[in-house]
Amino acid sequence: MKRFSRLEQIRRMDPYEEATEIYRLSVAYEFPWDFTRALELALYRTYAVPGIGGLLARTAELTDRSQKRYDDTALLLDTVVEHGFGSDLGRTAIRRINQMHRSYDIGDDDMRYVLCTFVVMPKRWIDAYGWRRLSRHETVASVVHYRTLGRHMGIKDIPETYEEFETSLDSYEAAHFAWDEDARRVSDATLDLMASWYPRPLAPLLRTTTLALLDDSLLRAFRYSPPSATTRAWVRRAVRLRGRAVRLLPPRRAPHFARQNREIKSYPYGYRIADLGTRPVPGLGGCPVRHAAPDAEAG
């Protein structure tokens, strides 16, 4: 198989009728590392909306149980990618997501914004740092995949095109990014979690590296001192060089899913999809995302 053979395969597929299949090829074969990093950033930037970050702090899921919350989120979302919306495991994962979200009342605007980050941030990351840019087929497939997920979650008024997702994300962040002390605690806990995956002496370097990859709007919202221009330039250049090096490698022959990531640490002996996530008691803690209605589960 040649380096661009899978892209040629994707371009022969229908991005509307075979959206999740195309998205799976992109995530598990073409850009597994990039999608992991981009989706981490997607979830992280939602904390800068005080209504989301503040509530996450009150639930304590991302401050007291950061690793498990990270693992469960990644595993539940990726189960749908690996097995599809119509599979038993995919339906179980969506049911679990909805069971957690049902107990909390946040408006559709926040729900829609979180969904926008899943569509927009991977494309922006891959176009900047990947071994090639995301193709139009892959972009459309991502939109269709997450529109389907959004419908299963009861989200209303979902954007229809990538351009609409991007406009919605940018306008929402411009209007809602702001300082919140509790959200900063969630951000700090997340940065500490990411640093914990590597040897302890590297923690300060890893924190600086992560901050160097954040945009100015995020740094302002969390009141982080921005790294120097030189540091930011070197870090971003290093990530781009990684992408260029990957381009020279032979294409991946076996898929790599989130459950195979070294960052997933909570389940060394395996797990059941139905057991993942929290079982929140309304008013006491859990997830900040509202489920629209009890019957809007997988189906």
Secondary structure, DSSP 8 states (H G I E B T S, - for coil): --TTHHHHHHHTS-TTTTHHHHHHHIIIII-HHHHHHHHHHHHHHGGGSHHHHHHHHHHTTTTTSHHHHHHHHHHHHHHHHHH-TTSHHHHHHHHHHHHHHTT----HHHHHHHHHHHHHHHHHHHHHHSSS---HHHHHHHHHHHHHHHHHTT--S--SSHHHHHHHHHHHHHHH----HHHHHHHHHHHHHHHHTS-GGGHHHHHHHHHHTS-HHHHHHHT-----HHHHHHHHHHHHHHHHHHHTS---SS---GGG-TT--S-TT---GGG-S----TTTSS-----S-TT-S--
